[in-house]
Amino acid sequence: MPGSEYDEKAPSRKNVRDVLLELWWRDGRDFSLVEIIHIHRGAPGDVKRITGSDVEHLGKSFITLRDGGMLPYHRVVEVRYGEDVIFIRTPLS
């Protein structure tokens, strides 16, 4: 993503939205086990964690949260399912 300090690199070459949609719709997956780590200015370390239980809807550009908040996909730096890292955005060199 131009102008971003992060580049998408992970065990999967899919973008973060595709990864989350696959976890959302795949049979046998419990979306509440998803952990989304994202940039949140003002939080300790400027990072915040939410779980799949916090997610209401996966839109085209944003994740809509149950509390009414909206999280743009470009702020997501890591997605985990249980103990597995499914997606990670690494700093650009």
N, C-alpha and C positions, 0 to 999 in steps of 0.2 A: 504494500500500500504506500504510494508516494507520500513523503512527508511524515511518515510514521517511524517511530524508533523500533518497531517490531516487524518481523517478517514471519509468514506462516511456514513453519517447519514442524513436522510431527511424524509419528508412525504412519499417519494417513496424509495424503496430499489433498484431501477434501478441504473445503473452506469450513469455517466454524458453524455456519448455518446448516450446511449439509450434514455435518457430524451430529448436531443436535436434533435435526429432523429424523435422522436414522434412529437415534436412540428413542425419540418420542414415539415413532410409529412401529418399530420392530417388535414383533411378538416375543414374549419371554423376557423383555427388558423392563425393569422397574425404574421409571424416570426419576423417582424420588431419590435414587442412589447416585444421580448425577450431581457433581459439584462443579460450579462455574466460578472461576477466579477471574476478576476483572479490575480494570483501572477505576479507582474511585478517589478522586482528588479530596484530600482532607482526612481520609481514613488512615490508620496507622500503616506506614509504608506505601501509601497511595493505592492500596489493594484491598479488595473486599471479596468475600466468598458468599455465594448463595447456593442453595440446593435446588434440585429439580422440583421439589415441593413448592418453591417460591414462584415458579413459572406458571403463568396463566395461558400465554399464547406465544408461538414463534412466528413472527411476522416476516415481511420481506427484508426490512432494514433494522428492526428492533425486536428485542425480547420484551414482552409485556409481563410485568410482575403482578402477583396477586394483590400487592399493596397499592397498585395503581402506577408504580414507577415504570419507566421504560429504559432499557439498556441497549444501546447500539452495539451491534456485533463487533465493530472495530475496536471496542474497549475490552473484549474478551481476550485474555492472554493464555488461559489454560482451561481444559475440560477434562474431568476425571469421571470414570464410572467405577464405583467402588474404589479399589486400590490402583486401577489401571489408568494411566494417562492416555487419553484418546486424542487430544489435540493440544499443541503447545505452540505459542508464538514466541520466537526467540529474538533478542535484540539484534538489529542490523550491525554489521561490522563496519 
